[in-house]
Amino acid sequence: MRTERKDEQAGFTLVELLVVLLIFGMLSGILYAALREGSLALNRTSAYQNDISSLAVTEQVLSRSIQRIYPEFVPAVLAGMPGHVQFDGEPNSISFLTQAPSSVASGGMVRMALWLQQHGSSAELVVAAQPELAWPGQNNITIERLVTGISAASFTFWGSDNPGGPGYWHASWRDRPVLPGLIRLTIQFPPGDPRNWPDFLVAPMVYTDETCQFVPSTQSCFGR
């Protein structure tokens, strides 16, 4: 009896090869999309963390500068007019004398100003500082953008109109004999912006002695 053997060769047909290539392409596309989405998410997270870190640093710098405001008293020029401290506060800006931050000078005092600078529908919080004892005409003003992409911001000031009287929030504070008890900065970001800055409240830690009549010869207040 005679039997015939057929040698069957293992392998892929053209159709099977095309199917494998198609599946491989689909898997590659899914993997690329997943990696791309992961990379975008990582970039968004990094950007968000950088924004949060930047806001935290800004809060620290502003806190130290405002807490150390020096109430330099300007005597009255005209009779019957009260003197005032060198502090000007408006809804969109404040200016004052304070201890120099390390980024501006190694010591001494600086005249600092903070203001909201508008750019169309967006705005930014800008700070400028100049050493108090700068030479006339010397260009040593440091200007830096603290917070960008703001939709709205405002300063308000807590204090009383009369010594011992009730305090409330003022839209401006200038030409007054004392510093405000509290300075509040409110910042709003556009819809969809993940940044969030609750109302920023700081109290100046140095106070003016309104009753002091300074005597240069004794370097003290009269009668004390």
Buried (B, 14 or more C-beta within 10 A) or exposed (E): EEEEEEEEEEEEEEEEEEEEEEEEEEEEEEEEEEEEEEEEEEEEEEEEEEBBEBBEEBBEBBBBBBBBBBBBBEEEEEEEEEBBBBBBBBBBBBBBBBBBBEEBBEEEBBBBBBBBBEEEEEBBBBBBBBBBEBEEEEEEBBEEEBBBEBEEBBBBBBBBEEEEEEEEEBEBBBEBBBBBEBBBBBBBBEEEEEBEBEEBBBBBEEEBEEEEEEEEEEEEEEEE
